[in-house]
Amino acid sequence: MRHPPAQQPDHGTAGVIARPPILFLGTLVLGLVADRLLPLAFVVPASGPILTLVAGGLVLAGIALVAAGIRNFSRAATPVPTNEPTRALVTSGIHGWTRNPIYLGMFLFYGGIGIAAQSTWVLVLVLPLAIVVRYGVVAREEAYLERRFGDAYLDYRRRVRRWL
């Protein structure tokens, strides 16, 4: 298989189906609206302070991952928005542990909000959201990064897991 040089002059983008924050926010709003229109029982084994602690922990962990990922991109002088061309392949820091720390953080934050709101619909909708993010965003970004950075990206992909 022939791969392009380490960094092509191509300034295209990944062509994701939608900006990820919009996908997460839209799904969250859809879940909260569905809770009002078609309520489902929120059944979890924990309640009260334990539920608050779990929700808060997920939200804080999500914020920390998103912040670490954005900080890495900023230090590498490459844009975070998916609708701008990537300038550098970021492989160190939090990106040495997971290839998608920002999306992972968004999922943790989203789950924490769903638990805090005791919204069954928000939590149920995480599955279709995950499928859309995986195939409509991440798969397109991975193909783009492989075209753009060739063997350097393939090596990174072999060393670092997509999520955890």
HELIX and SHEET records of a PDB file:
HELIX    1   1 PRO A   20  LEU A   37  1                                  18    
HELIX    2   2 PRO A   49  ARG A   75  1                                  27    
HELIX    3   3 GLY A   93  GLY A   96  5                                   4    
HELIX    4   4 PRO A  101  ALA A  116  1                                  16    
HELIX    5   5 THR A  120  VAL A  124  1                                   5    
HELIX    6   6 VAL A  126  VAL A  132  1                                   7    
HELIX    7   7 VAL A  133  VAL A  138  3                                   6    
HELIX    8   8 ALA A  139  PHE A  149  1                                  11    
HELIX    9   9 ASP A  151  ARG A  159  1                                   9    
END                                                                             
